[in-house]
Amino acid sequence: MRTYKDQINFFGKIIENARLAHDLSREELAQELQLRGIIVDRSYIYRIEKQKSIIKDYELVAIAKILDIDINNYKNDF
C-alpha cells in the first residue's frame, strides 16, 4: 500500500482532533455523513482517524465541512 511519510492518510489525526473539539462521537459523525449520502459507520471513522484506512476525496471534503476544517491550511505540509 502506498504511504506518505509512513502514513496511509494525512488527515486522520486532524479529523479526530476536530471531531473531539466539536464534541461529536464517531457515530454522530458517521450519521452526519450519511445525511449527505456518504454511507459509512463508526468503525470506518475509527480506521480513518487511526490512519488505518485511505480516505476518499469526497469523504474528506464532507468531513471538513461538518467539522469546520479548512483543508487549505494544510497545503504547505506536502
mmCIF file of the N, C-alpha and C atoms, coordinates in Angstrom:
data_MODEL
# 
_entry.id   MODEL 
# 
loop_
_atom_site.group_PDB 
_atom_site.id 
_atom_site.type_symbol 
_atom_site.label_atom_id 
_atom_site.label_alt_id 
_atom_site.label_comp_id 
_atom_site.label_asym_id 
_atom_site.label_entity_id 
_atom_site.label_seq_id 
_atom_site.pdbx_PDB_ins_code 
_atom_site.Cartn_x 
_atom_site.Cartn_y 
_atom_site.Cartn_z 
_atom_site.occupancy 
_atom_site.B_iso_or_equiv 
_atom_site.pdbx_formal_charge 
_atom_site.auth_seq_id 
_atom_site.auth_comp_id 
_atom_site.auth_asym_id 
_atom_site.auth_atom_id 
_atom_site.pdbx_PDB_model_num 
ATOM 1   N N  . MET A 1 1  ? 0.845   -1.178 0.000  1.00 0.00 ? 1  MET A N  1 
ATOM 2   C CA . MET A 1 1  ? 0.000   0.000  0.000  1.00 0.00 ? 1  MET A CA 1 
ATOM 3   C C  . MET A 1 1  ? 0.890   1.241  0.000  1.00 0.00 ? 1  MET A C  1 
ATOM 4   N N  . ARG A 1 2  ? 0.481   2.220  -0.769 1.00 0.00 ? 2  ARG A N  1 
ATOM 5   C CA . ARG A 1 2  ? 1.243   3.462  -0.822 1.00 0.00 ? 2  ARG A CA 1 
ATOM 6   C C  . ARG A 1 2  ? 1.033   4.273  0.455  1.00 0.00 ? 2  ARG A C  1 
ATOM 7   N N  . THR A 1 3  ? 2.085   4.941  0.862  1.00 0.00 ? 3  THR A N  1 
ATOM 8   C CA . THR A 1 3  ? 2.022   5.781  2.054  1.00 0.00 ? 3  THR A CA 1 
ATOM 9   C C  . THR A 1 3  ? 2.730   7.106  1.779  1.00 0.00 ? 3  THR A C  1 
ATOM 10  N N  . TYR A 1 4  ? 2.483   8.051  2.652  1.00 0.00 ? 4  TYR A N  1 
ATOM 11  C CA . TYR A 1 4  ? 3.173   9.332  2.625  1.00 0.00 ? 4  TYR A CA 1 
ATOM 12  C C  . TYR A 1 4  ? 3.714   9.566  4.022  1.00 0.00 ? 4  TYR A C  1 
ATOM 13  N N  . LYS A 1 5  ? 5.020   9.674  4.131  1.00 0.00 ? 5  LYS A N  1 
ATOM 14  C CA . LYS A 1 5  ? 5.668   9.818  5.439  1.00 0.00 ? 5  LYS A CA 1 
ATOM 15  C C  . LYS A 1 5  ? 5.199   8.717  6.385  1.00 0.00 ? 5  LYS A C  1 
ATOM 16  N N  . ASP A 1 6  ? 5.143   7.495  5.856  1.00 0.00 ? 6  ASP A N  1 
ATOM 17  C CA . ASP A 1 6  ? 4.743   6.296  6.601  1.00 0.00 ? 6  ASP A CA 1 
ATOM 18  C C  . ASP A 1 6  ? 3.307   6.343  7.122  1.00 0.00 ? 6  ASP A C  1 
ATOM 19  N N  . GLN A 1 7  ? 2.466   7.155  6.514  1.00 0.00 ? 7  GLN A N  1 
ATOM 20  C CA . GLN A 1 7  ? 1.063   7.235  6.905  1.00 0.00 ? 7  GLN A CA 1 
ATOM 21  C C  . GLN A 1 7  ? 0.190   6.854  5.724  1.00 0.00 ? 7  GLN A C  1 
ATOM 22  N N  . ILE A 1 8  ? -0.893  6.156  5.997  1.00 0.00 ? 8  ILE A N  1 
ATOM 23  C CA . ILE A 1 8  ? -1.842  5.795  4.951  1.00 0.00 ? 8  ILE A CA 1 
ATOM 24  C C  . ILE A 1 8  ? -2.688  7.002  4.571  1.00 0.00 ? 8  ILE A C  1 
ATOM 25  N N  . ASN A 1 9  ? -3.028  7.828  5.543  1.00 0.00 ? 9  ASN A N  1 
ATOM 26  C CA . ASN A 1 9  ? -3.702  9.092  5.240  1.00 0.00 ? 9  ASN A CA 1 
ATOM 27  C C  . ASN A 1 9  ? -3.121  10.189 6.111  1.00 0.00 ? 9  ASN A C  1 
ATOM 28  N N  . PHE A 1 10 ? -3.172  11.393 5.614  1.00 0.00 ? 10 PHE A N  1 
ATOM 29  C CA . PHE A 1 10 ? -2.584  12.549 6.283  1.00 0.00 ? 10 PHE A CA 1 
ATOM 30  C C  . PHE A 1 10 ? -3.537  13.185 7.288  1.00 0.00 ? 10 PHE A C  1 
ATOM 31  N N  . PHE A 1 11 ? -4.837  13.112 7.021  1.00 0.00 ? 11 PHE A N  1 
ATOM 32  C CA . PHE A 1 11 ? -5.807  13.881 7.797  1.00 0.00 ? 11 PHE A CA 1 
ATOM 33  C C  . PHE A 1 11 ? -6.409  13.143 8.987  1.00 0.00 ? 11 PHE A C  1 
ATOM 34  N N  . GLY A 1 12 ? -6.049  11.916 9.228  1.00 0.00 ? 12 GLY A N  1 
ATOM 35  C CA . GLY A 1 12 ? -6.677  11.138 10.289 1.00 0.00 ? 12 GLY A CA 1 
ATOM 36  C C  . GLY A 1 12 ? -6.661  11.810 11.652 1.00 0.00 ? 12 GLY A C  1 
ATOM 37  N N  . LYS A 1 13 ? -5.487  12.216 12.087 1.00 0.00 ? 13 LYS A N  1 
ATOM 38  C CA . LYS A 1 13 ? -5.368  12.865 13.404 1.00 0.00 ? 13 LYS A CA 1 
ATOM 39  C C  . LYS A 1 13 ? -6.045  14.234 13.423 1.00 0.00 ? 13 LYS A C  1 
ATOM 40  N N  . ILE A 1 14 ? -5.992  14.934 12.315 1.00 0.00 ? 14 ILE A N  1 
ATOM 41  C CA . ILE A 1 14 ? -6.649  16.240 12.213 1.00 0.00 ? 14 ILE A CA 1 
ATOM 42  C C  . ILE A 1 14 ? -8.153  16.068 12.363 1.00 0.00 ? 14 ILE A C  1 
ATOM 43  N N  . ILE A 1 15 ? -8.697  15.056 11.702 1.00 0.00 ? 15 ILE A N  1 
ATOM 44  C CA . ILE A 1 15 ? -10.132 14.764 11.800 1.00 0.00 ? 15 ILE A CA 1 
ATOM 45  C C  . ILE A 1 15 ? -10.499 14.388 13.225 1.00 0.00 ? 15 ILE A C  1 
ATOM 46  N N  . GLU A 1 16 ? -9.712  13.522 13.839 1.00 0.00 ? 16 GLU A N  1 
ATOM 47  C CA . GLU A 1 16 ? -10.018 13.105 15.206 1.00 0.00 ? 16 GLU A CA 1 
ATOM 48  C C  . GLU A 1 16 ? -10.013 14.299 16.158 1.00 0.00 ? 16 GLU A C  1 
ATOM 49  N N  . ASN A 1 17 ? -9.011  15.153 16.067 1.00 0.00 ? 17 ASN A N  1 
ATOM 50  C CA . ASN A 1 17 ? -8.938  16.323 16.949 1.00 0.00 ? 17 ASN A CA 1 
ATOM 51  C C  . ASN A 1 17 ? -10.115 17.272 16.726 1.00 0.00 ? 17 ASN A C  1 
ATOM 52  N N  . ALA A 1 18 ? -10.483 17.486 15.475 1.00 0.00 ? 18 ALA A N  1 
ATOM 53  C CA . ALA A 1 18 ? -11.614 18.368 15.170 1.00 0.00 ? 18 ALA A CA 1 
ATOM 54  C C  . ALA A 1 18 ? -12.929 17.756 15.652 1.00 0.00 ? 18 ALA A C  1 
ATOM 55  N N  . ARG A 1 19 ? -13.073 16.462 15.479 1.00 0.00 ? 19 ARG A N  1 
ATOM 56  C CA . ARG A 1 19 ? -14.298 15.783 15.943 1.00 0.00 ? 19 ARG A CA 1 
ATOM 57  C C  . ARG A 1 19 ? -14.443 15.934 17.454 1.00 0.00 ? 19 ARG A C  1 
ATOM 58  N N  . LEU A 1 20 ? -13.352 15.716 18.173 1.00 0.00 ? 20 LEU A N  1 
ATOM 59  C CA . LEU A 1 20 ? -13.392 15.843 19.630 1.00 0.00 ? 20 LEU A CA 1 
ATOM 60  C C  . LEU A 1 20 ? -13.660 17.291 20.045 1.00 0.00 ? 20 LEU A C  1 
ATOM 61  N N  . ALA A 1 21 ? -13.088 18.233 19.323 1.00 0.00 ? 21 ALA A N  1 
ATOM 62  C CA . ALA A 1 21 ? -13.317 19.655 19.626 1.00 0.00 ? 21 ALA A CA 1 
ATOM 63  C C  . ALA A 1 21 ? -14.777 20.035 19.411 1.00 0.00 ? 21 ALA A C  1 
ATOM 64  N N  . HIS A 1 22 ? -15.446 19.370 18.483 1.00 0.00 ? 22 HIS A N  1 
ATOM 65  C CA . HIS A 1 22 ? -16.869 19.617 18.225 1.00 0.00 ? 22 HIS A CA 1 
ATOM 66  C C  . HIS A 1 22 ? -17.764 18.729 19.095 1.00 0.00 ? 22 HIS A C  1 
ATOM 67  N N  . ASP A 1 23 ? -17.135 17.967 19.985 1.00 0.00 ? 23 ASP A N  1 
ATOM 68  C CA . ASP A 1 23 ? -17.866 17.102 20.923 1.00 0.00 ? 23 ASP A CA 1 
ATOM 69  C C  . ASP A 1 23 ? -18.811 16.137 20.193 1.00 0.00 ? 23 ASP A C  1 
ATOM 70  N N  . LEU A 1 24 ? -18.311 15.566 19.103 1.00 0.00 ? 24 LEU A N  1 
ATOM 71  C CA . LEU A 1 24 ? -19.078 14.577 18.346 1.00 0.00 ? 24 LEU A CA 1 
ATOM 72  C C  . LEU A 1 24 ? -18.485 13.193 18.557 1.00 0.00 ? 24 LEU A C  1 
ATOM 73  N N  . SER A 1 25 ? -19.338 12.212 18.667 1.00 0.00 ? 25 SER A N  1 
ATOM 74  C CA . SER A 1 25 ? -18.861 10.836 18.704 1.00 0.00 ? 25 SER A CA 1 
ATOM 75  C C  . SER A 1 25 ? -18.599 10.384 17.271 1.00 0.00 ? 25 SER A C  1 
ATOM 76  N N  . ARG A 1 26 ? -17.918 9.277  17.128 1.00 0.00 ? 26 ARG A N  1 
ATOM 77  C CA . ARG A 1 26 ? -17.713 8.717  15.782 1.00 0.00 ? 26 ARG A CA 1 
ATOM 78  C C  . ARG A 1 26 ? -19.052 8.354  15.153 1.00 0.00 ? 26 ARG A C  1 
ATOM 79  N N  . GLU A 1 27 ? -19.957 7.854  15.957 1.00 0.00 ? 27 GLU A N  1 
ATOM 80  C CA . GLU A 1 27 ? -21.295 7.506  15.468 1.00 0.00 ? 27 GLU A CA 1 
ATOM 81  C C  . GLU A 1 27 ? -22.011 8.744  14.942 1.00 0.00 ? 27 GLU A C  1 
ATOM 82  N N  . GLU A 1 28 ? -21.925 9.846  15.664 1.00 0.00 ? 28 GLU A N  1 
ATOM 83  C CA . GLU A 1 28 ? -22.579 11.084 15.230 1.00 0.00 ? 28 GLU A CA 1 
ATOM 84  C C  . GLU A 1 28 ? -21.963 11.618 13.935 1.00 0.00 ? 28 GLU A C  1 
ATOM 85  N N  . LEU A 1 29 ? -20.654 11.530 13.813 1.00 0.00 ? 29 LEU A N  1 
ATOM 86  C CA . LEU A 1 29 ? -20.007 11.962 12.576 1.00 0.00 ? 29 LEU A CA 1 
ATOM 87  C C  . LEU A 1 29 ? -20.449 11.071 11.412 1.00 0.00 ? 29 LEU A C  1 
ATOM 88  N N  . ALA A 1 30 ? -20.518 9.773  11.639 1.00 0.00 ? 30 ALA A N  1 
ATOM 89  C CA . ALA A 1 30 ? -20.984 8.847  10.604 1.00 0.00 ? 30 ALA A CA 1 
ATOM 90  C C  . ALA A 1 30 ? -22.421 9.188  10.194 1.00 0.00 ? 30 ALA A C  1 
ATOM 91  N N  . GLN A 1 31 ? -23.253 9.527  11.152 1.00 0.00 ? 31 GLN A N  1 
ATOM 92  C CA . GLN A 1 31 ? -24.639 9.896  10.844 1.00 0.00 ? 31 GLN A CA 1 
ATOM 93  C C  . GLN A 1 31 ? -24.700 11.172 10.012 1.00 0.00 ? 31 GLN A C  1 
ATOM 94  N N  . GLU A 1 32 ? -23.867 12.142 10.348 1.00 0.00 ? 32 GLU A N  1 
ATOM 95  C CA . GLU A 1 32 ? -23.817 13.382 9.564  1.00 0.00 ? 32 GLU A CA 1 
ATOM 96  C C  . GLU A 1 32 ? -23.397 13.101 8.124  1.00 0.00 ? 32 GLU A C  1 
ATOM 97  N N  . LEU A 1 33 ? -22.451 12.204 7.952  1.00 0.00 ? 33 LEU A N  1 
ATOM 98  C CA . LEU A 1 33 ? -22.024 11.833 6.607  1.00 0.00 ? 33 LEU A CA 1 
ATOM 99  C C  . LEU A 1 33 ? -23.143 11.108 5.863  1.00 0.00 ? 33 LEU A C  1 
ATOM 100 N N  . GLN A 1 34 ? -23.855 10.244 6.567  1.00 0.00 ? 34 GLN A N  1 
ATOM 101 C CA . GLN A 1 34 ? -24.959 9.516  5.949  1.00 0.00 ? 34 GLN A CA 1 
ATOM 102 C C  . GLN A 1 34 ? -26.048 10.472 5.472  1.00 0.00 ? 34 GLN A C  1 
ATOM 103 N N  . LEU A 1 35 ? -26.288 11.543 6.219  1.00 0.00 ? 35 LEU A N  1 
ATOM 104 C CA . LEU A 1 35 ? -27.265 12.549 5.797  1.00 0.00 ? 35 LEU A CA 1 
ATOM 105 C C  . LEU A 1 35 ? -26.856 13.222 4.488  1.00 0.00 ? 35 LEU A C  1 
ATOM 106 N N  . ARG A 1 36 ? -25.565 13.190 4.200  1.00 0.00 ? 36 ARG A N  1 
ATOM 107 C CA . ARG A 1 36 ? -25.035 13.766 2.958  1.00 0.00 ? 36 ARG A CA 1 
ATOM 108 C C  . ARG A 1 36 ? -24.859 12.713 1.875  1.00 0.00 ? 36 ARG A C  1 
ATOM 109 N N  . GLY A 1 37 ? -25.358 11.516 2.129  1.00 0.00 ? 37 GLY A N  1 
ATOM 110 C CA . GLY A 1 37 ? -25.310 10.455 1.129  1.00 0.00 ? 37 GLY A CA 1 
ATOM 111 C C  . GLY A 1 37 ? -24.043 9.630  1.121  1.00 0.00 ? 37 GLY A C  1 
ATOM 112 N N  . ILE A 1 38 ? -23.205 9.796  2.132  1.00 0.00 ? 38 ILE A N  1 
ATOM 113 C CA . ILE A 1 38 ? -21.965 9.026  2.231  1.00 0.00 ? 38 ILE A CA 1 
ATOM 114 C C  . ILE A 1 38 ? -22.174 7.966  3.308  1.00 0.00 ? 38 ILE A C  1 
ATOM 115 N N  . ILE A 1 39 ? -22.321 6.737  2.878  1.00 0.00 ? 39 ILE A N  1 
ATOM 116 C CA . ILE A 1 39 ? -22.679 5.661  3.789  1.00 0.00 ? 39 ILE A CA 1 
ATOM 117 C C  . ILE A 1 39 ? -21.414 5.069  4.426  1.00 0.00 ? 39 ILE A C  1 
ATOM 118 N N  . VAL A 1 40 ? -21.211 5.420  5.673  1.00 0.00 ? 40 VAL A N  1 
ATOM 119 C CA . VAL A 1 40 ? -20.091 4.917  6.473  1.00 0.00 ? 40 VAL A CA 1 
ATOM 120 C C  . VAL A 1 40 ? -20.623 4.592  7.861  1.00 0.00 ? 40 VAL A C  1 
ATOM 121 N N  . ASP A 1 41 ? -19.813 3.895  8.635  1.00 0.00 ? 41 ASP A N  1 
ATOM 122 C CA . ASP A 1 41 ? -20.180 3.626  10.026 1.00 0.00 ? 41 ASP A CA 1 
ATOM 123 C C  . ASP A 1 41 ? -19.055 4.091  10.940 1.00 0.00 ? 41 ASP A C  1 
ATOM 124 N N  . ARG A 1 42 ? -19.294 3.979  12.239 1.00 0.00 ? 42 ARG A N  1 
ATOM 125 C CA . ARG A 1 42 ? -18.325 4.497  13.198 1.00 0.00 ? 42 ARG A CA 1 
ATOM 126 C C  . ARG A 1 42 ? -16.985 3.776  13.124 1.00 0.00 ? 42 ARG A C  1 
ATOM 127 N N  . SER A 1 43 ? -17.003 2.491  12.758 1.00 0.00 ? 43 SER A N  1 
ATOM 128 C CA . SER A 1 43 ? -15.735 1.762  12.659 1.00 0.00 ? 43 SER A CA 1 
ATOM 129 C C  . SER A 1 43 ? -14.883 2.299  11.506 1.00 0.00 ? 43 SER A C  1 
ATOM 130 N N  . TYR A 1 44 ? -15.521 2.760  10.439 1.00 0.00 ? 44 TYR A N  1 
ATOM 131 C CA . TYR A 1 44 ? -14.777 3.355  9.341  1.00 0.00 ? 44 TYR A CA 1 
ATOM 132 C C  . TYR A 1 44 ? -14.158 4.685  9.782  1.00 0.00 ? 44 TYR A C  1 
ATOM 133 N N  . ILE A 1 45 ? -14.906 5.467  10.542 1.00 0.00 ? 45 ILE A N  1 
ATOM 134 C CA . ILE A 1 45 ? -14.369 6.727  11.076 1.00 0.00 ? 45 ILE A CA 1 
ATOM 135 C C  . ILE A 1 45 ? -13.154 6.422  11.952 1.00 0.00 ? 45 ILE A C  1 
ATOM 136 N N  . TYR A 1 46 ? -13.258 5.394  12.777 1.00 0.00 ? 46 TYR A N  1 
ATOM 137 C CA . TYR A 1 46 ? -12.134 4.970  13.623 1.00 0.00 ? 46 TYR A CA 1 
ATOM 138 C C  . TYR A 1 46 ? -10.914 4.652  12.759 1.00 0.00 ? 46 TYR A C  1 
ATOM 139 N N  . ARG A 1 47 ? -11.104 3.871  11.706 1.00 0.00 ? 47 ARG A N  1 
ATOM 140 C CA . ARG A 1 47 ? -9.979  3.472  10.848 1.00 0.00 ? 47 ARG A CA 1 
ATOM 141 C C  . ARG A 1 47 ? -9.348  4.675  10.149 1.00 0.00 ? 47 ARG A C  1 
ATOM 142 N N  . ILE A 1 48 ? -10.164 5.650  9.770  1.00 0.00 ? 48 ILE A N  1 
ATOM 143 C CA . ILE A 1 48 ? -9.611  6.881  9.176  1.00 0.00 ? 48 ILE A CA 1 
ATOM 144 C C  . ILE A 1 48 ? -8.782  7.618  10.214 1.00 0.00 ? 48 ILE A C  1 
ATOM 145 N N  . GLU A 1 49 ? -9.347  7.827  11.398 1.00 0.00 ? 49 GLU A N  1 
ATOM 146 C CA . GLU A 1 49 ? -8.659  8.589  12.444 1.00 0.00 ? 49 GLU A CA 1 
ATOM 147 C C  . GLU A 1 49 ? -7.357  7.930  12.876 1.00 0.00 ? 49 GLU A C  1 
ATOM 148 N N  . LYS A 1 50 ? -7.339  6.619  12.915 1.00 0.00 ? 50 LYS A N  1 
ATOM 149 C CA . LYS A 1 50 ? -6.144  5.886  13.345 1.00 0.00 ? 50 LYS A CA 1 
ATOM 150 C C  . LYS A 1 50 ? -5.211  5.594  12.170 1.00 0.00 ? 50 LYS A C  1 
ATOM 151 N N  . GLN A 1 51 ? -5.513  6.207  11.023 1.00 0.00 ? 51 GLN A N  1 
ATOM 152 C CA . GLN A 1 51 ? -4.695  6.122  9.812  1.00 0.00 ? 51 GLN A CA 1 
ATOM 153 C C  . GLN A 1 51 ? -4.500  4.677  9.362  1.00 0.00 ? 51 GLN A C  1 
ATOM 154 N N  . LYS A 1 52 ? -5.572  3.906  9.457  1.00 0.00 ? 52 LYS A N  1 
ATOM 155 C CA . LYS A 1 52 ? -5.574  2.521  9.015  1.00 0.00 ? 52 LYS A CA 1 
ATOM 156 C C  . LYS A 1 52 ? -6.355  2.347  7.721  1.00 0.00 ? 52 LYS A C  1 
ATOM 157 N N  . SER A 1 53 ? -6.961  3.431  7.242  1.00 0.00 ? 53 SER A N  1 
ATOM 158 C CA . SER A 1 53 ? -7.770  3.381  6.029  1.00 0.00 ? 53 SER A CA 1 
ATOM 159 C C  . SER A 1 53 ? -7.527  4.638  5.202  1.00 0.00 ? 53 SER A C  1 
ATOM 160 N N  . ILE A 1 54 ? -7.578  4.473  3.907  1.00 0.00 ? 54 ILE A N  1 
ATOM 161 C CA . ILE A 1 54 ? -7.443  5.602  2.995  1.00 0.00 ? 54 ILE A CA 1 
ATOM 162 C C  . ILE A 1 54 ? -8.779  6.338  2.954  1.00 0.00 ? 54 ILE A C  1 
ATOM 163 N N  . ILE A 1 55 ? -8.726  7.652  3.012  1.00 0.00 ? 55 ILE A N  1 
ATOM 164 C CA . ILE A 1 55 ? -9.937  8.457  2.937  1.00 0.00 ? 55 ILE A CA 1 
ATOM 165 C C  . ILE A 1 55 ? -10.115 8.938  1.501  1.00 0.00 ? 55 ILE A C  1 
ATOM 166 N N  . LYS A 1 56 ? -11.314 8.824  1.008  1.00 0.00 ? 56 LYS A N  1 
ATOM 167 C CA . LYS A 1 56 ? -11.621 9.276  -0.350 1.00 0.00 ? 56 LYS A CA 1 
ATOM 168 C C  . LYS A 1 56 ? -11.778 10.798 -0.351 1.00 0.00 ? 56 LYS A C  1 
ATOM 169 N N  . ASP A 1 57 ? -11.515 11.405 -1.501 1.00 0.00 ? 57 ASP A N  1 
ATOM 170 C CA . ASP A 1 57 ? -11.545 12.861 -1.575 1.00 0.00 ? 57 ASP A CA 1 
ATOM 171 C C  . ASP A 1 57 ? -12.904 13.439 -1.200 1.00 0.00 ? 57 ASP A C  1 
ATOM 172 N N  . TYR A 1 58 ? -13.985 12.830 -1.663 1.00 0.00 ? 58 TYR A N  1 
ATOM 173 C CA . TYR A 1 58 ? -15.317 13.358 -1.343 1.00 0.00 ? 58 TYR A CA 1 
ATOM 174 C C  . TYR A 1 58 ? -15.651 13.164 0.137  1.00 0.00 ? 58 TYR A C  1 
ATOM 175 N N  . GLU A 1 59 ? -15.107 12.122 0.755  1.00 0.00 ? 59 GLU A N  1 
ATOM 176 C CA . GLU A 1 59 ? -15.301 11.939 2.198  1.00 0.00 ? 59 GLU A CA 1 
ATOM 177 C C  . GLU A 1 59 ? -14.566 13.032 2.967  1.00 0.00 ? 59 GLU A C  1 
ATOM 178 N N  . LEU A 1 60 ? -13.347 13.321 2.551  1.00 0.00 ? 60 LEU A N  1 
ATOM 179 C CA . LEU A 1 60 ? -12.567 14.366 3.201  1.00 0.00 ? 60 LEU A CA 1 
ATOM 180 C C  . LEU A 1 60 ? -13.262 15.715 3.104  1.00 0.00 ? 60 LEU A C  1 
ATOM 181 N N  . VAL A 1 61 ? -13.774 16.053 1.928  1.00 0.00 ? 61 VAL A N  1 
ATOM 182 C CA . VAL A 1 61 ? -14.459 17.336 1.752  1.00 0.00 ? 61 VAL A CA 1 
ATOM 183 C C  . VAL A 1 61 ? -15.690 17.410 2.650  1.00 0.00 ? 61 VAL A C  1 
ATOM 184 N N  . ALA A 1 62 ? -16.472 16.333 2.697  1.00 0.00 ? 62 ALA A N  1 
ATOM 185 C CA . ALA A 1 62 ? -17.676 16.327 3.546  1.00 0.00 ? 62 ALA A CA 1 
ATOM 186 C C  . ALA A 1 62 ? -17.319 16.422 5.025  1.00 0.00 ? 62 ALA A C  1 
ATOM 187 N N  . ILE A 1 63 ? -16.329 15.661 5.460  1.00 0.00 ? 63 ILE A N  1 
ATOM 188 C CA . ILE A 1 63 ? -15.909 15.708 6.866  1.00 0.00 ? 63 ILE A CA 1 
ATOM 189 C C  . ILE A 1 63 ? -15.389 17.098 7.205  1.00 0.00 ? 63 ILE A C  1 
ATOM 190 N N  . ALA A 1 64 ? -14.611 17.688 6.301  1.00 0.00 ? 64 ALA A N  1 
ATOM 191 C CA . ALA A 1 64 ? -14.078 19.033 6.540  1.00 0.00 ? 64 ALA A CA 1 
ATOM 192 C C  . ALA A 1 64 ? -15.206 20.049 6.714  1.00 0.00 ? 64 ALA A C  1 
ATOM 193 N N  . LYS A 1 65 ? -16.253 19.924 5.915  1.00 0.00 ? 65 LYS A N  1 
ATOM 194 C CA . LYS A 1 65 ? -17.399 20.829 6.054  1.00 0.00 ? 65 LYS A CA 1 
ATOM 195 C C  . LYS A 1 65 ? -18.103 20.621 7.394  1.00 0.00 ? 65 LYS A C  1 
ATOM 196 N N  . ILE A 1 66 ? -18.313 19.378 7.764  1.00 0.00 ? 66 ILE A N  1 
ATOM 197 C CA . ILE A 1 66 ? -19.006 19.072 9.018  1.00 0.00 ? 66 ILE A CA 1 
ATOM 198 C C  . ILE A 1 66 ? -18.213 19.587 10.213 1.00 0.00 ? 66 ILE A C  1 
ATOM 199 N N  . LEU A 1 67 ? -16.893 19.414 10.178 1.00 0.00 ? 67 LEU A N  1 
ATOM 200 C CA . LEU A 1 67 ? -16.049 19.743 11.330 1.00 0.00 ? 67 LEU A CA 1 
ATOM 201 C C  . LEU A 1 67 ? -15.362 21.104 11.216 1.00 0.00 ? 67 LEU A C  1 
ATOM 202 N N  . ASP A 1 68 ? -15.728 21.888 10.207 1.00 0.00 ? 68 ASP A N  1 
ATOM 203 C CA . ASP A 1 68 ? -15.138 23.219 10.005 1.00 0.00 ? 68 ASP A CA 1 
ATOM 204 C C  . ASP A 1 68 ? -13.614 23.165 9.888  1.00 0.00 ? 68 ASP A C  1 
ATOM 205 N N  . ILE A 1 69 ? -13.113 22.209 9.125  1.00 0.00 ? 69 ILE A N  1 
ATOM 206 C CA . ILE A 1 69 ? -11.680 22.098 8.867  1.00 0.00 ? 69 ILE A CA 1 
ATOM 207 C C  . ILE A 1 69 ? -11.390 22.801 7.547  1.00 0.00 ? 69 ILE A C  1 
ATOM 208 N N  . ASP A 1 70 ? -10.465 23.751 7.558  1.00 0.00 ? 70 ASP A N  1 
ATOM 209 C CA . ASP A 1 70 ? -10.038 24.415 6.326  1.00 0.00 ? 70 ASP A CA 1 
ATOM 210 C C  . ASP A 1 70 ? -8.865  23.627 5.756  1.00 0.00 ? 70 ASP A C  1 
ATOM 211 N N  . ILE A 1 71 ? -9.144  22.828 4.753  1.00 0.00 ? 71 ILE A N  1 
ATOM 212 C CA . ILE A 1 71 ? -8.126  21.966 4.154  1.00 0.00 ? 71 ILE A CA 1 
ATOM 213 C C  . ILE A 1 71 ? -6.958  22.786 3.615  1.00 0.00 ? 71 ILE A C  1 
ATOM 214 N N  . ASN A 1 72 ? -7.222  23.991 3.162  1.00 0.00 ? 72 ASN A N  1 
ATOM 215 C CA . ASN A 1 72 ? -6.166  24.844 2.614  1.00 0.00 ? 72 ASN A CA 1 
ATOM 216 C C  . ASN A 1 72 ? -5.088  25.173 3.639  1.00 0.00 ? 72 ASN A C  1 
ATOM 217 N N  . ASN A 1 73 ? -5.424  25.108 4.914  1.00 0.00 ? 73 ASN A N  1 
ATOM 218 C CA . ASN A 1 73 ? -4.425  25.379 5.951  1.00 0.00 ? 73 ASN A CA 1 
ATOM 219 C C  . ASN A 1 73 ? -3.295  24.357 5.948  1.00 0.00 ? 73 ASN A C  1 
ATOM 220 N N  . TYR A 1 74 ? -3.487  23.227 5.268  1.00 0.00 ? 74 TYR A N  1 
ATOM 221 C CA . TYR A 1 74 ? -2.523  22.139 5.300  1.00 0.00 ? 74 TYR A CA 1 
ATOM 222 C C  . TYR A 1 74 ? -1.790  21.949 3.985  1.00 0.00 ? 74 TYR A C  1 
ATOM 223 N N  . LYS A 1 75 ? -2.030  22.822 3.010  1.00 0.00 ? 75 LYS A N  1 
ATOM 224 C CA . LYS A 1 75 ? -1.424  22.623 1.689  1.00 0.00 ? 75 LYS A CA 1 
ATOM 225 C C  . LYS A 1 75 ? 0.093   22.747 1.721  1.00 0.00 ? 75 LYS A C  1 
ATOM 226 N N  . ASN A 1 76 ? 0.655   23.466 2.668  1.00 0.00 ? 76 ASN A N  1 
ATOM 227 C CA . ASN A 1 76 ? 2.115   23.600 2.753  1.00 0.00 ? 76 ASN A CA 1 
ATOM 228 C C  . ASN A 1 76 ? 2.771   22.425 3.464  1.00 0.00 ? 76 ASN A C  1 
ATOM 229 N N  . ASP A 1 77 ? 1.969   21.502 3.968  1.00 0.00 ? 77 ASP A N  1 
ATOM 230 C CA . ASP A 1 77 ? 2.521   20.339 4.659  1.00 0.00 ? 77 ASP A CA 1 
ATOM 231 C C  . ASP A 1 77 ? 2.942   19.245 3.687  1.00 0.00 ? 77 ASP A C  1 
ATOM 232 N N  . PHE A 1 78 ? 2.724   19.471 2.399  1.00 0.00 ? 78 PHE A N  1 
ATOM 233 C CA . PHE A 1 78 ? 3.077   18.462 1.399  1.00 0.00 ? 78 PHE A CA 1 
ATOM 234 C C  . PHE A 1 78 ? 4.297   18.888 0.624  1.00 0.00 ? 78 PHE A C  1 
# 
